[in-house]
Amino acid sequence: MERRERRPVPLTPEQRKKKKRRRTIILASAGAAAVLIAGGAYWGLTRPLDNGVGSKMPQQVIKKTVYDKNRINILLIGTDTRPGESGGNTDVLVLCSIDNQNKRIEMMSIPRDTKVLYPDGSYAKINESLAIGGPNLTVNLVQDLLQMPVDYWAITHFGGLVEVINTIHGITVNVPEPMHYNTGDKQYGIIDLNPGVQTLDGEQALGFVRFREDPLGDIGRTERQQAFLTALVHKLLQPDNITHLPSLVQEFKGTIDTNMNSLQIGALALGASHFKNYSVITETLPGSFHNPVGPGDASYWIVNPLEAHYVAKEFFYHGIRQANPIQPESVTMNWQPPAEPSAGEAGSGNTSGSATGNAGGSSEGSSTGTQMMVTGDSANVRSGPSTEYQVIGSMSHGQTVTVIGKAGDWDKVDLGGGRIGYIANWLLGPTT
């Protein structure tokens, strides 16, 4: 016997209305859930990765500045605090610019002892700003000092730096001198490095950038920080590391505080392949040492604001580096911008990244690369072309040196490792 299928019982008008309401509620709930999930994901991706550091400090609004669409400026801040902690002083302060127009990565170090004017009218070291007003205050002081906009800030903590270097299996640098010192810190307190080119692990790299027990103190440390950052950039832009940068960034996120969000950091990581052909140049903000002269006084790195503006413009926009950052205090205090070139000279200058003159801004001539010999019993090497400048080394009779420029009665000499000095030209003669 053939079985008949039962016909569905038609729904009443009231039942059809209830079914339609249920379907509408289900769809609306699903849509709301999707919006909440998507919104939460977007919020997470666009939320600054600062671990609340900014909210724990007195409110400091970053001053609005005119941004340059051809570059990204990131203020790198190194501190001894842990991620998410507020306060602490700054050990490293570098304005890093990714210059897409000139295809350069430019890094200017600001010595931690730089004397700056705070918003309340008092003068203090710039490294105190992080503890006083957090990263936003530090950004404002740097913008005022250099007259350069800061797009983002990133705080690297000691433990974070150690983790980053260990993750990329060390960093190779030249340790210029023996570095043995106990900082007194409970963690990472021992600095124990011998001179020479070597690959440092995370804790050794931290000691390398922190050490300051040398004749140049903070300025010697900024030179080592520049060497470290240059080596780090080259290491991260190696082919093997470029392909893994997005995943490395995910590992590094917990080691830094920054006002960048995940989307912005990811975009930088994904675009890193374009940076491998960029040149890397470094500079230290020039100035002079000031030692305490009485009660209540402190040691400072003195900077002339006019010179800071001029040097920053020359460095970031023209790739021109200064001959030597160390000046006598009288030179710093009396510095004036060089005269503008006449119409016939305009455009004839070299802006391809060669070193320029000292505090006076005068040209020191083209590089000669001439081998010369010390003809006297000895010769002092100074940080600038005058007896007012600090003695930074000495050479014995018969030693040879490469002369790379002239500054009046002084020869500009290559000391190796990117360092330069000056020797009175009457103390040098042709090699025999």
C-alpha distance (Angstrom), angle and dihedral (degrees) to the residues before:
residue distance angle dihedral
M1 . . .
E2 3.82 . .
R3 3.78 113.3 .
R4 3.76 116.9 -135.0
E5 3.79 122.7 -142.8
R6 3.73 114.2 -120.7
R7 3.73 114.0 -115.3
P8 3.84 114.8 -126.0
V9 3.71 114.1 -104.6
P10 3.80 108.7 -112.7
L11 3.80 114.1 -111.8
T12 3.69 118.0 -116.2
P13 3.82 117.6 -119.8
E14 3.82 89.6 -104.5
Q15 3.82 92.3 51.6
R16 3.83 91.1 49.3
K17 3.80 89.7 53.2
K18 3.82 92.4 50.7
K19 3.83 91.8 48.7
K20 3.81 91.2 50.1
R21 3.82 91.0 49.8
R22 3.83 91.3 51.0
R23 3.83 91.3 50.2
T24 3.80 90.5 48.5
I25 3.81 91.7 49.7
I26 3.83 92.5 48.8
L27 3.81 92.9 48.7
A28 3.79 92.0 45.5
S29 3.81 91.2 49.1
A30 3.80 91.9 49.1
G31 3.80 90.9 47.7
A32 3.79 92.0 48.7
A33 3.80 90.8 49.2
A34 3.80 90.7 50.4
V35 3.79 91.3 49.1
L36 3.81 91.4 48.5
I37 3.81 92.2 48.8
A38 3.79 93.0 45.9
G39 3.80 91.3 44.1
G40 3.79 91.7 49.1
A41 3.78 91.5 48.8
Y42 3.82 91.6 48.1
W43 3.81 90.6 47.1
G44 3.77 89.8 50.8
L45 3.80 92.8 48.1
T46 3.81 94.2 46.5
R47 3.81 97.3 40.6
P48 3.84 114.3 107.1
L49 3.79 111.3 -107.7
D50 3.79 93.0 -132.5
N51 3.81 97.4 121.2
G52 3.80 88.0 -132.4
V53 3.81 94.3 -63.0
G54 3.80 93.0 136.1
S55 3.80 94.0 50.8
K56 3.81 91.7 53.2
M57 3.82 92.9 59.7
P58 3.81 132.3 68.1
Q59 3.79 107.7 -77.1
Q60 3.79 110.1 -90.6
V61 3.79 117.2 173.2
I62 3.79 114.1 -150.3
K63 3.78 109.3 -118.2
K64 3.78 115.0 -112.8
T65 3.78 112.6 -111.1
V66 3.79 136.3 177.0
Y67 3.79 106.9 -92.1
D68 3.78 125.6 -147.1
K69 3.80 113.8 -131.2
N70 3.83 90.8 -155.5
R71 3.79 95.9 60.9
I72 3.79 142.8 41.0
N73 3.81 116.0 -143.7
I74 3.79 117.9 -158.3
L75 3.81 122.2 -178.5
L76 3.81 108.2 -143.5
I77 3.80 113.0 -152.9
G78 3.80 122.8 -172.8
T79 3.81 118.2 -162.6
D80 3.79 140.1 165.5
T81 3.82 93.9 -125.5
R82 3.80 124.2 102.3
P83 3.83 123.8 -108.8
G84 3.80 110.3 -75.2
E85 3.81 93.9 18.6
S86 3.79 120.0 120.3
G87 3.78 126.5 -143.9
G88 3.78 125.7 29.3
N89 3.78 128.6 125.0
T90 3.78 126.9 -90.0
D91 3.80 120.8 -105.3
V92 3.81 96.6 173.3
L93 3.81 127.1 34.8
V94 3.81 117.7 173.4
L95 3.80 130.0 159.0
C96 3.80 104.6 -145.8
S97 3.80 117.8 -166.1
I98 3.80 124.8 -168.4
D99 3.81 99.0 -152.6
N100 3.80 107.0 -163.1
Q101 3.79 94.7 176.6
N102 3.81 95.2 57.4
K103 3.81 94.5 26.8
R104 3.80 94.0 -124.1
I105 3.78 138.3 130.3
E106 3.80 104.6 -143.1
M107 3.80 122.7 -167.2
M108 3.80 123.5 -174.1
S109 3.80 117.3 -171.4
I110 3.79 118.7 -146.8
P111 3.82 110.4 -158.1
R112 3.79 111.3 -119.9
D113 3.83 91.8 -126.9
T114 3.83 93.8 56.5
K115 3.81 109.6 139.1
V116 3.82 111.2 -129.0
L117 3.79 138.3 170.7
Y118 3.82 113.0 -107.7
P119 3.82 123.5 -148.5
D120 3.83 91.5 -103.4
G121 3.83 90.5 60.9
S122 3.82 96.5 -104.5
Y123 3.79 127.2 120.9
A124 3.80 121.9 -128.9
K125 3.79 141.9 143.2
I126 3.79 115.2 -68.9
N127 3.81 91.6 -129.4
E128 3.83 89.3 69.8
S129 3.82 92.5 62.4
L130 3.81 95.2 83.4
A131 3.81 91.6 59.1
I132 3.81 93.4 42.3
G133 3.80 101.9 45.7
G134 3.78 109.2 -4.0
P135 3.81 127.2 -121.0
N136 3.81 93.9 -41.3
L137 3.81 91.6 62.1
T138 3.81 89.9 47.1
V139 3.81 89.8 51.6
N140 3.81 91.9 50.8
L141 3.80 92.5 50.1
V142 3.81 91.8 49.7
Q143 3.79 92.0 48.1
D144 3.81 90.3 50.9
L145 3.80 91.9 46.1
L146 3.81 98.6 48.3
Q147 3.80 101.4 22.5
M148 3.80 86.5 -131.2
P149 3.82 124.7 128.3
V150 3.79 119.4 -116.8
D151 3.81 114.5 -147.2
Y152 3.80 98.5 -178.1
W153 3.78 141.5 2.1
A154 3.80 128.8 -146.3
I155 3.80 125.9 -169.4
T156 3.77 116.4 -153.9
H157 3.79 115.6 -164.0
F158 3.80 124.2 -150.8
G159 3.79 93.5 -109.9
G160 3.79 90.5 45.7
L161 3.80 92.2 53.7
V162 3.80 90.6 50.8
E163 3.81 90.4 50.8
V164 3.81 93.8 47.6
I165 3.81 93.6 51.7
N166 3.79 92.6 45.6
T167 3.82 90.4 49.4
I168 3.82 91.7 56.9
H169 3.84 90.3 44.1
G170 3.78 98.5 -109.2
I171 3.78 138.6 -52.0
T172 3.82 127.1 -101.3
V173 3.81 116.7 -135.0
N174 3.79 139.6 149.4
V175 3.80 111.0 -106.1
P176 3.83 100.2 -149.6
E177 3.80 98.8 -161.3
P178 3.81 141.7 2.6
M179 3.80 109.9 -69.0
H180 3.79 113.9 -164.3
Y181 3.79 118.2 153.0
N182 3.80 142.2 135.3
T183 3.82 109.9 -138.8
G184 3.80 92.5 -169.3
D185 3.82 92.4 -121.9
K186 3.79 116.6 138.6
Q187 3.80 90.9 -133.6
Y188 3.80 124.5 39.2
G189 3.81 88.9 1.6
I190 3.81 99.0 138.0
I191 3.82 120.6 78.7
D192 3.80 109.7 -170.0
L193 3.81 115.0 163.0
N194 3.78 132.3 147.1
P195 3.83 121.8 -150.7
G196 3.79 123.1 -92.5
V197 3.79 142.8 69.4
Q198 3.80 108.2 -55.3
T199 3.79 144.7 145.8
L200 3.78 111.1 -105.2
D201 3.78 126.5 -155.7
G202 3.79 121.0 -137.8
E203 3.80 98.5 -83.9
Q204 3.82 92.4 44.5
A205 3.82 90.9 48.8
L206 3.80 89.9 52.5
G207 3.81 89.8 53.1
F208 3.81 90.2 48.4
V209 3.82 93.4 56.9
R210 3.82 94.6 40.2
F211 3.82 101.1 47.6
R212 3.81 113.1 108.1
E213 3.81 104.2 156.9
D214 3.80 94.5 116.3
P215 3.83 133.9 99.8
L216 3.82 93.1 -91.9
G217 3.81 94.8 47.1
D218 3.78 111.3 -174.6
I219 3.82 93.4 9.7
G220 3.79 91.8 54.8
R221 3.77 87.9 50.9
T222 3.82 93.2 51.8
E223 3.82 88.6 53.0
R224 3.80 90.1 54.2
Q225 3.80 91.7 45.6
Q226 3.79 89.1 53.6
A227 3.80 91.2 49.9
F228 3.81 89.4 48.6
L229 3.82 94.7 48.5
T230 3.80 91.7 46.8
A231 3.81 90.5 51.4
L232 3.82 90.4 46.2
V233 3.82 92.5 52.1
H234 3.80 91.4 49.8
K235 3.82 91.0 47.3
L236 3.81 93.6 50.2
L237 3.81 91.4 47.2
Q238 3.79 94.3 53.8
P239 3.83 110.5 118.9
D240 3.81 93.7 -111.4
N241 3.80 92.4 51.7
I242 3.82 97.9 41.2
T243 3.80 91.6 63.4
H244 3.81 89.9 51.4
L245 3.81 97.6 42.4
P246 3.83 95.4 102.9
S247 3.81 90.9 54.9
L248 3.82 91.5 41.2
V249 3.79 89.0 54.0
Q250 3.80 89.6 55.7
E251 3.82 88.8 54.3
F252 3.81 92.5 47.5
K253 3.82 96.3 49.2
G254 3.78 93.2 87.1
T255 3.81 92.8 51.8
I256 3.81 98.7 59.0
D257 3.78 140.4 49.0
T258 3.80 115.6 -142.1
N259 3.79 142.0 156.6
M260 3.81 88.3 -130.3
N261 3.78 117.1 100.4
S262 3.80 130.5 -139.0
L263 3.81 93.4 -94.7
Q264 3.81 92.5 52.5
I265 3.80 93.9 45.7
G266 3.80 90.7 46.1
A267 3.80 91.1 51.3
L268 3.82 90.3 53.1
A269 3.80 91.3 48.5
L270 3.80 93.6 48.0
G271 3.81 91.0 47.9
A272 3.81 94.2 48.9
S273 3.80 92.5 100.1
H274 3.80 87.4 71.0
F275 3.82 90.6 57.2
K276 3.80 97.6 58.4
N277 3.81 91.2 87.6
Y278 3.81 93.8 46.0
S279 3.81 117.6 109.6
V280 3.81 117.1 -122.6
I281 3.81 118.0 -138.1
T282 3.80 130.1 176.3
E283 3.78 136.8 -162.3
T284 3.81 138.4 178.8
L285 3.79 117.4 -140.9
P286 3.84 103.0 -108.4
G287 3.77 122.6 -123.4
S288 3.79 142.8 115.3
F289 3.78 139.2 -86.2
H290 3.79 117.2 -105.0
N291 3.79 115.7 -165.2
P292 3.82 122.0 -161.6
V293 3.80 112.4 -87.0
G294 3.78 100.0 -175.7
P295 3.81 147.6 -14.4
G296 3.79 112.9 -39.0
D297 3.79 92.6 18.7
A298 3.81 122.1 115.5
S299 3.78 139.4 -164.7
Y300 3.79 112.9 -92.0
W301 3.78 143.5 172.3
I302 3.81 101.3 -123.4
V303 3.81 116.7 -147.0
N304 3.79 128.2 -174.6
P305 3.85 106.8 -133.7
L306 3.81 92.6 -144.1
E307 3.79 90.6 51.8
A308 3.81 91.9 46.1
H309 3.83 90.9 54.7
Y310 3.81 92.3 46.0
V311 3.82 95.7 46.0
A312 3.83 92.7 46.9
K313 3.81 91.6 51.7
E314 3.80 92.1 47.6
F315 3.79 92.3 47.6
F316 3.80 102.7 42.3
Y317 3.79 99.4 36.2
H318 3.81 102.3 31.7
G319 3.81 103.7 23.1
I320 3.82 91.1 -124.0
R321 3.79 116.3 150.5
Q322 3.79 125.5 -159.9
A323 3.80 120.2 -113.9
N324 3.80 96.0 -121.4
P325 3.81 132.2 -8.4
I326 3.82 95.8 -145.8
Q327 3.81 117.2 89.8
P328 3.81 136.5 165.2
E329 3.80 109.6 -97.3
S330 3.82 90.8 -116.4
V331 3.81 90.1 57.8
T332 3.80 92.1 49.9
M333 3.79 94.2 48.5
N334 3.83 93.9 48.3
W335 3.80 99.0 39.5
Q336 3.80 116.6 138.0
P337 3.82 129.0 -176.3
P338 3.81 113.9 -97.6
A339 3.79 116.7 -101.2
E340 3.79 116.4 -90.5
P341 3.85 112.9 -103.4
S342 3.77 117.9 -103.8
A343 3.80 120.4 -108.5
G344 3.80 91.2 -95.9
E345 3.80 92.2 51.8
A346 3.79 97.7 41.9
G347 3.75 113.3 116.2
S348 3.79 93.8 12.7
G349 3.81 95.7 98.2
N350 3.77 123.1 103.7
T351 3.82 112.3 -112.4
S352 3.77 97.9 165.5
G353 3.78 96.0 111.3
S354 3.80 103.0 -79.4
A355 3.79 119.8 144.4
T356 3.78 116.8 -91.4
G357 3.76 131.3 -152.6
N358 3.80 128.6 -69.3
A359 3.77 127.6 -97.4
G360 3.77 93.9 -43.4
G361 3.78 90.5 57.7
S362 3.81 94.3 -128.5
S363 3.77 122.6 148.3
E364 3.79 117.3 -105.4
G365 3.76 97.3 -157.2
S366 3.75 131.3 -107.8
S367 3.77 124.2 -49.8
T368 3.81 113.0 -88.9
G369 3.78 103.0 178.6
T370 3.83 90.5 -152.4
Q371 3.80 119.3 164.5
M372 3.81 111.0 -129.2
M373 3.81 133.2 177.3
V374 3.81 132.6 -139.1
T375 3.80 104.5 -110.7
G376 3.82 98.7 -177.8
D377 3.79 128.5 66.1
S378 3.80 89.2 -88.8
A379 3.81 141.9 -20.4
N380 3.79 129.9 -142.1
V381 3.79 117.2 -133.2
R382 3.81 111.4 -143.8
S383 3.80 133.1 -165.8
G384 3.83 91.8 -122.3
P385 3.82 141.3 16.9
S386 3.82 98.8 -84.8
T387 3.80 140.3 62.0
E388 3.82 86.0 -111.5
Y389 3.80 88.9 72.5
Q390 3.79 123.4 89.1
V391 3.81 120.6 -93.8
I392 3.80 106.2 -117.1
G393 3.82 98.8 174.8
S394 3.79 146.3 -22.0
M395 3.80 138.8 -127.6
S396 3.81 131.0 -149.8
H397 3.79 130.5 -130.7
G398 3.80 111.8 -72.6
Q399 3.79 96.4 19.2
T400 3.80 114.9 131.7
V401 3.79 128.5 -137.4
T402 3.80 135.7 -178.6
V403 3.81 113.0 -113.3
I404 3.80 109.9 -150.9
G405 3.80 101.7 172.1
K406 3.80 149.5 -7.2
A407 3.80 133.1 -112.2
G408 3.78 108.9 -179.8
D409 3.81 108.5 -71.7
W410 3.78 91.8 -6.6
D411 3.80 132.2 86.5
K412 3.79 118.6 -139.3
V413 3.82 107.5 -137.2
D414 3.79 135.5 -165.8
L415 3.82 110.7 -121.7
G416 3.81 94.3 -176.9
G417 3.77 129.9 -111.4
G418 3.78 90.9 63.2
R419 3.84 93.3 -61.4
I420 3.78 124.3 127.3
G421 3.80 135.7 -168.6
Y422 3.78 142.0 174.6
I423 3.82 131.5 -112.8
A424 3.80 125.6 -174.4
N425 3.80 104.5 -104.1
W426 3.82 93.8 -133.1
L427 3.80 88.0 67.0
L428 3.82 93.1 58.7
G429 3.78 131.0 69.2
P430 3.81 140.1 169.4
T431 3.78 117.6 -66.2
T432 3.82 114.1 -106.6
